[in-house]
Amino acid sequence: MDLKQLEYFVRVAELGSFTRASIALDIAQPALSRQIRLLEVELRQSLLTRNGRGALPTEAGNLLLKHGRGILHQVDVAREELGAVRGALAGRVSIGLPPSLSRLITVPLTRAFRQQLPQAHLTLTEGFSVVMYEGLRVGNLDMAVLYNPEHSPEVEMTTLHSEELVLISKKEDAPTASPEKPPGRKVPRTREPISLAQVAALPLILPSRPNAFRILIEGEMVVIGRKPQISLEVDGLNAILSLVKEGMGHAVLPSYTLSNYDDTDQFTLRSIHSPRIMSQLMLVRSARRPSTETQKKAVEVVQTVLAEAMKPYS
């Protein structure tokens, strides 16, 4: 079995299209189709069902896709380990980042990679949890930073950071401070804490389900017998903050999400208590594929960069 043909097949199966695969592989589509056909002839199996909308793996194709990903990954591992003999960590590392974190760490993470892994190829992908889980499953991502991921035997998780969600409001629309503020706490009126029960009474601008923050907020409110008063559902942090700035409602997000917004003095941040809303930021990897030495080093780089980026917001 030719490794190049196997790579071509995996890419077509993952992308669901000969056209998209030919672009990704930088190969003419007729040549790509010919190589896939030669592979089918060799294996005496039809691997792809071709139709007007693309190409889908057959039952035999799904089986080969499963094995093909593992074979190609092992080839990458072998190449990397041979490179390590020469004293160089090389290879590809693909990392998924949530939109709320992307702007904060993309530049320092890229700089750190260039300094510590100069011969490695870094790919950063921004997306929501559902998309990144799929990327981990099909092998497009080596690791992803996710909020409150569900535990599963298919993934390995490392805690990167525990963070508190805060109420973000338009400056002049900040709600009245909670009378239950901690004794002796001296903070400006616009930054006094607010109870979760009070937050539940405010018009909130929240992402739609299954966003991790939305699920976390609703879960904590259920505990105190409340539910959020949702004025708008918006999937996009900059859009949410723009609407908050216009006085359309309030947001409940980590404080560092304001790093995505330039005019931060237009907002008021309040910590939430009774209870606090704590979110876990995790680095998630597939448990099905062993990590290369480059990927292990990449985990260390991500941990260091994230810890440094979070310091101003701790």
C-alpha positions as CSV (number, residue, x, y, z in Angstrom):
1,M,0.0,0.0,0.0
2,D,1.4,3.3,-1.1
3,L,1.6,5.9,1.8
4,K,0.9,8.8,-0.6
5,Q,-2.3,7.1,-1.8
6,L,-3.3,6.4,1.8
7,E,-2.8,10.1,2.6
8,Y,-4.8,11.1,-0.4
9,F,-7.7,8.8,0.6
10,V,-7.7,10.0,4.2
11,R,-7.9,13.7,3.2
12,V,-10.7,13.1,0.7
13,A,-12.7,11.1,3.3
14,E,-12.2,13.8,6.0
15,L,-13.0,16.7,3.7
16,G,-15.9,14.8,2.0
17,S,-14.9,16.2,-1.4
18,F,-12.3,15.5,-4.1
19,T,-12.3,19.2,-5.0
20,R,-11.5,20.4,-1.5
21,A,-9.0,17.6,-1.0
22,S,-7.2,18.5,-4.3
23,I,-6.9,22.1,-3.1
24,A,-5.6,21.1,0.4
25,L,-3.1,18.6,-1.1
26,D,-2.1,20.9,-4.0
27,I,-2.7,18.2,-6.5
28,A,-4.8,18.2,-9.7
29,Q,-8.2,16.6,-9.2
30,P,-7.9,14.0,-12.0
31,A,-4.5,12.9,-10.6
32,L,-6.0,12.6,-7.1
33,S,-9.0,10.6,-8.4
34,R,-6.6,8.3,-10.3
35,Q,-4.5,7.6,-7.2
36,I,-7.7,6.8,-5.1
37,R,-8.9,4.5,-7.9
38,L,-5.5,2.6,-7.9
39,L,-5.9,2.1,-4.2
40,E,-9.4,0.7,-4.6
41,V,-8.2,-1.7,-7.3
42,E,-5.3,-2.8,-5.1
43,L,-7.6,-3.5,-2.1
44,R,-10.4,-4.8,-4.3
45,Q,-12.9,-2.6,-2.4
46,S,-14.9,0.5,-3.1
47,L,-13.7,3.0,-0.6
48,L,-15.8,6.1,-1.5
49,T,-19.3,6.7,-2.6
50,R,-19.2,9.6,-5.1
51,N,-22.2,11.8,-5.7
52,G,-23.0,15.3,-6.8
53,R,-22.4,16.7,-3.3
54,G,-19.0,15.1,-2.7
55,A,-17.6,11.8,-1.6
56,L,-18.5,9.7,1.5
57,P,-16.6,6.6,2.8
58,T,-18.2,3.3,2.3
59,E,-18.2,0.7,5.1
60,A,-14.8,-0.5,3.9
61,G,-13.7,3.1,3.5
62,N,-14.5,3.9,7.2
63,L,-12.5,1.0,8.3
64,L,-9.5,2.1,6.2
65,L,-9.9,5.7,7.4
66,K,-9.7,4.5,11.0
67,H,-6.5,2.5,10.3
68,G,-5.1,5.1,7.9
69,R,-5.1,7.9,10.4
70,G,-3.2,5.7,12.8
71,I,-0.7,4.6,10.1
72,L,0.0,8.2,9.0
73,H,0.4,9.4,12.6
74,Q,2.9,6.6,13.3
75,V,4.8,7.7,10.2
76,D,4.9,11.2,11.5
77,V,6.1,10.0,14.9
78,A,8.9,8.0,13.2
79,R,10.0,11.0,11.2
80,E,10.0,13.2,14.2
81,E,11.9,10.7,16.4
82,L,14.5,10.4,13.6
83,G,14.7,14.2,13.6
84,A,15.2,14.1,17.3
85,V,18.3,12.0,16.9
86,R,19.7,15.0,15.1
87,G,18.8,17.1,18.1
88,A,15.8,18.9,16.6
89,L,12.1,18.7,17.5
90,A,10.2,19.0,14.3
91,G,6.8,18.1,12.8
92,R,3.4,19.6,12.8
93,V,1.4,20.7,15.9
94,S,-2.2,21.8,15.4
95,I,-3.9,23.6,18.3
96,G,-7.5,24.6,18.6
97,L,-8.4,27.8,20.6
98,P,-11.8,29.2,21.7
99,P,-12.7,32.6,20.3
100,S,-12.6,34.2,23.8
101,L,-9.0,33.2,24.2
102,S,-7.7,33.4,20.7
103,R,-6.9,37.1,20.6
104,L,-5.3,37.0,24.0
105,I,-2.7,34.3,23.4
106,T,-2.3,33.8,19.6
107,V,0.7,36.3,19.3
108,P,2.6,35.2,22.5
109,L,2.0,31.6,21.7
110,T,3.3,32.0,18.2
111,R,6.4,33.8,19.5
112,A,7.0,31.1,22.1
113,F,6.8,28.4,19.4
114,R,9.3,30.2,17.2
115,Q,11.7,30.5,20.0
116,Q,11.4,27.0,21.6
117,L,10.3,24.9,18.6
118,P,11.8,26.7,15.6
119,Q,11.7,23.6,13.3
120,A,8.1,22.7,14.2
121,H,5.1,23.8,12.1
122,L,2.4,25.4,14.2
123,T,-1.3,25.5,13.0
124,L,-3.8,27.5,15.1
125,T,-7.5,27.0,14.6
126,E,-10.2,29.1,16.3
127,G,-13.6,27.5,16.9
128,F,-16.3,26.5,19.3
129,S,-16.0,23.3,21.4
130,V,-18.2,21.1,19.2
131,V,-16.0,21.9,16.2
132,M,-12.8,21.3,18.1
133,Y,-14.0,18.0,19.5
134,E,-14.6,16.9,15.9
135,G,-11.2,18.1,14.9
136,L,-9.6,16.0,17.7
137,R,-11.7,13.0,16.6
138,V,-10.7,13.1,12.9
139,G,-7.1,14.0,13.6
140,N,-7.1,17.6,12.2
141,L,-6.2,18.9,15.7
142,D,-3.5,17.5,18.0
143,M,-4.9,19.4,21.0
144,A,-7.5,22.0,21.9
145,V,-8.1,24.4,24.7
146,L,-11.7,23.9,25.9
147,Y,-14.0,25.2,28.6
148,N,-15.4,22.6,31.0
149,P,-15.1,19.6,28.6
150,E,-17.0,16.4,29.5
151,H,-14.8,13.6,30.7
152,S,-14.4,10.8,28.3
153,P,-12.1,7.8,27.8
154,E,-11.4,9.1,24.3
155,V,-9.6,12.2,25.5
156,E,-6.9,13.2,27.9
157,M,-7.2,16.5,29.8
158,T,-4.9,18.8,31.6
159,T,-6.2,21.7,33.7
160,L,-4.7,25.0,32.5
161,H,-6.6,27.6,34.5
162,S,-9.6,28.1,36.8
163,E,-11.4,31.3,36.2
164,E,-14.3,33.3,37.6
165,L,-17.0,34.6,35.4
166,V,-18.0,38.2,36.0
167,L,-20.9,40.5,35.2
168,I,-20.0,42.9,32.4
169,S,-22.2,45.9,32.0
170,K,-22.3,49.2,30.2
171,K,-20.6,51.7,32.6
172,E,-23.6,53.9,33.4
173,D,-26.0,50.9,33.4
174,A,-24.2,49.1,36.3
175,P,-26.9,47.6,38.6
176,T,-27.2,48.5,42.2
177,A,-24.6,46.8,44.4
178,S,-25.6,43.8,46.5
179,P,-26.2,44.5,50.1
180,E,-24.6,41.2,50.9
181,K,-21.1,42.4,49.9
182,P,-18.3,40.9,52.0
183,P,-17.6,42.8,55.2
184,G,-14.7,45.3,55.1
185,R,-14.4,45.1,51.4
186,K,-13.6,48.6,50.0
187,V,-14.1,48.8,46.3
188,P,-15.5,51.5,44.1
189,R,-19.3,51.4,43.8
190,T,-19.1,50.4,40.2
191,R,-17.1,47.3,41.1
192,E,-19.0,46.1,44.2
193,P,-20.0,42.4,44.0
194,I,-23.4,41.3,43.0
195,S,-25.2,38.1,43.9
196,L,-26.1,35.4,41.3
197,A,-29.8,35.9,42.3
198,Q,-29.5,39.6,41.3
199,V,-27.8,38.6,38.0
200,A,-30.7,36.3,37.2
201,A,-33.1,39.3,37.4
202,L,-31.0,41.3,34.8
203,P,-31.5,41.2,31.0
204,L,-28.6,39.0,29.8
205,I,-26.9,38.6,26.5
206,L,-25.7,35.0,26.3
207,P,-24.4,32.7,23.7
208,S,-26.8,30.0,22.5
209,R,-26.5,26.4,23.7
210,P,-24.4,24.3,23.8
211,N,-21.9,27.1,24.5
212,A,-19.9,26.1,27.7
213,F,-20.5,29.5,29.4
214,R,-24.2,29.3,28.7
215,I,-24.5,25.8,30.2
216,L,-22.4,26.7,33.2
217,I,-24.4,29.9,34.0
218,E,-27.7,28.0,33.7
219,G,-26.5,25.2,35.8
220,E,-25.4,27.5,38.7
221,M,-28.7,29.3,38.6
222,V,-30.6,26.1,38.8
223,V,-28.8,25.4,42.1
224,I,-30.3,28.5,43.6
225,G,-33.7,28.0,42.0
226,R,-33.4,30.7,39.4
227,K,-33.1,30.9,35.6
228,P,-31.5,33.6,33.5
229,Q,-33.6,36.3,31.9
230,I,-32.2,36.1,28.4
231,S,-32.8,39.2,26.3
232,L,-30.6,38.2,23.4
233,E,-28.8,35.1,22.2
234,V,-25.6,36.0,20.4
235,D,-22.8,33.7,19.2
236,G,-19.8,36.0,19.0
237,L,-17.9,37.7,21.9
238,N,-17.2,41.0,20.1
239,A,-20.9,41.2,19.1
240,I,-22.0,40.5,22.7
241,L,-19.7,43.2,24.0
242,S,-20.8,45.7,21.4
243,L,-24.4,45.1,22.4
244,V,-23.5,45.5,26.1
245,K,-21.8,48.8,25.3
246,E,-25.0,49.9,23.6
247,G,-27.0,49.1,26.8
248,M,-28.9,46.2,25.2
249,G,-28.2,43.9,28.2
250,H,-25.4,42.5,30.4
251,A,-22.9,39.7,29.8
252,V,-21.5,37.0,32.0
253,L,-18.0,36.1,30.8
254,P,-14.4,35.8,32.1
255,S,-12.9,39.3,32.6
256,Y,-10.1,38.6,30.0
257,T,-12.6,38.5,27.2
258,L,-12.4,42.3,27.3
259,S,-9.0,41.9,25.7
260,N,-10.9,41.3,22.5
261,Y,-12.4,44.8,22.8
262,D,-10.5,48.1,22.4
263,D,-12.7,50.5,24.3
264,T,-12.7,48.8,27.7
265,D,-13.3,51.9,29.7
266,Q,-17.0,51.8,28.5
267,F,-17.6,48.7,30.7
268,T,-18.1,47.9,34.3
269,L,-17.0,44.5,35.8
270,R,-18.6,43.0,38.9
271,S,-17.6,39.8,40.6
272,I,-20.5,37.4,41.2
273,H,-21.1,35.7,44.6
274,S,-23.5,33.3,46.3
275,P,-22.3,31.3,44.5
276,R,-19.3,32.3,42.4
277,I,-19.3,30.9,38.8
278,M,-16.1,29.1,38.3
279,S,-15.0,27.8,34.8
280,Q,-12.2,25.3,34.1
281,L,-10.0,25.8,31.1
282,M,-8.6,22.5,30.0
283,L,-6.0,21.3,27.4
284,V,-7.6,18.3,25.6
285,R,-5.9,15.7,23.5
286,S,-7.0,12.5,21.9
287,A,-6.3,9.4,23.9
288,R,-6.3,7.3,20.8
289,R,-3.1,8.7,19.4
290,P,0.2,8.8,21.3
291,S,1.8,12.2,21.6
292,T,5.1,13.0,19.8
293,E,8.0,14.6,21.6
294,T,7.2,17.8,19.7
295,Q,3.6,17.7,20.9
296,K,4.7,17.1,24.5
297,K,6.9,20.1,24.3
298,A,4.0,22.0,22.8
299,V,1.8,21.3,25.8
300,E,4.5,22.8,28.1
301,V,4.6,25.9,25.8
302,V,0.8,26.3,25.9
303,Q,0.7,26.0,29.7
304,T,3.5,28.6,30.2
305,V,2.0,31.1,27.7
306,L,-1.5,30.8,29.1
307,A,-0.3,31.2,32.7
308,E,1.6,34.4,31.8
309,A,-1.4,35.8,29.8
310,M,-3.8,35.2,32.7
311,K,-1.7,37.0,35.3
312,P,-3.3,40.5,34.8
313,Y,-6.8,38.9,35.2
314,S,-6.1,36.8,38.3
